[in-house]
Amino acid sequence: METRSVIRRVKPVGYVTPPFPSLHWPPQRDTYSLYDLGDMWRFTLLWTLIIYGLVHLGAAGIALMMQVGKKKSNWKFLWLVPLLYAAVAGAEALLAGCLVGLVVGATYKAGAFSMSTWIPFIWGWVNVLILILSSFRIQGGL
């Protein structure tokens, strides 16, 4: 009779979800892991919101700096630019963070893996880089 061994990672006894950023540098002994799907989703969503917000507000800052030296009448409605960019960033990040957080979290749960707290941070950057790349027109014959 053949026996199959299954490695199943369960939450350690006394496990407490780490506080939000909890990014550790690998040489340190203490590492933070996420075991619950809800925590994986929440960390991915929060990092995606933060990174999208920073990138969009940076783009709004560049748009405002492009107007320096222009007519005063241009500045009448320019205060709306950062607000509009922040609203768009929030909507995009909410959608991308929720979807990616659930898919990646479900994948980790299905494989019975624990997730390092760096993984949601990296997926936040992947989300924003995909957004930036998709903003360019494709010239090739894909």
N, C-alpha and C positions, 0 to 999 in steps of 0.2 A: 504494500500500500504506500502510495506516495504522499508525503506531507509537504505542504507549501507554507513557507513562513511569510508572514505579512508584517511589515514594519508599519506600525500605526503610531503617529505622534499625537498624543493627547496633551491637554493642558497640564502643566505641572501642578502639584498640590500647592495651594496657596498662591496661585498665579493672580496677579493684578495687572490690568491693562496699563501699560506705561502712559505717562502724560504725553500731550500731543507731540511736540516735535520729536523728542527722544532719539535724535540721531546720534549714534555712537561712532567713534572712530575705531576701526577694526583692531588695532593693537590693544585696546582696553580689554580688560577681562569681562566686564559686565556688558552683555549684549541685550538688546531689547527685541522681543519677538511678539508678533501678533498671532493669536490663535482663533479668534472669532471673526466670522464674516462681516459682522457689523463694524468691528474695529478696523478691519482692512478697508472697507468701503469708506468709512469716515476719514481715515488718514489720507486716502487717495483723493477724496473730494476736497479736503482742506488744503492739501498741497497744490492741487490743481487750481483752486480759487486764488491762492496766494500768488502763484507763479503767473497765471493769466492776468491778474490785477497788476502786477509789477510790469509785465511786458506791455500791456495796453496803456498804462499810465505813462510809461516811457515813450511810447509812440505818440501819445497826446502831447507830452512835453516837447518832443521834436516838432510836432505840428505847430505848437505855439511859438517856438523859437524861430520857425520859418517866417513868422509874421512880424518879427521885430524890424522896425524901420519902415513898415508899410503905413498906409493911411490910418488915421485914428478911427475912421468909420468901420474898418475891418475888426476892431477890437470890441465892437458893441455886442456881438454874439459869440465871441471866441471863448468866453467862460463856460459855454455849453459843451465845448469839445471834450474836456476831461470827464464831465458827467456822462456824456453819451458813450465815450470809450469805456468807462467803468461799468455802465449798464450792459453794454454788449459783452464785455469780458465776463461779467457775472453770469449772464445767460449761457454763454458758450461753455464756461467752466462748469456750471451746474450740470449741463447735459453730458459733457465729456467726462467729468469726474465721476458722476454717478454710473455711467455705463462701463467705463474702464475699471472703476473700483469694484463693481459687482462681478465683472467677467474675470478679472485677475484674482479676486478673492475666492470666487467659486472654483477656479482652477486650482488654487492652492489647497482649498478644502477638499476637493475631489482627490487630489494626490496625497492628502494627509500630511501636508507640509506646514511648517510654521513660516510666517513671513517676517523677514527683517523689516525694521522700520525705515530702512533706506529704499525699499522697493516702491512704496507709494510716492516718495520724493522723486525718484527716477521717472516714474510714470507720469507725474505732473509735468516734468520737462519734456518727455516724449509727446505728450498731448500738445503742448504749446509749439514744439518744433514741427509737428505735423500740420498744425494750423498755419505756421509761417510758410512751410513748403507748399501747402495747398493754395496759398495766395498768389503764387506765381503762375503765369500761363505756361502751359506745356508747349514747347516748340517742336519737340521731336515727334517721331512717328510711333508713339506707344499704342 
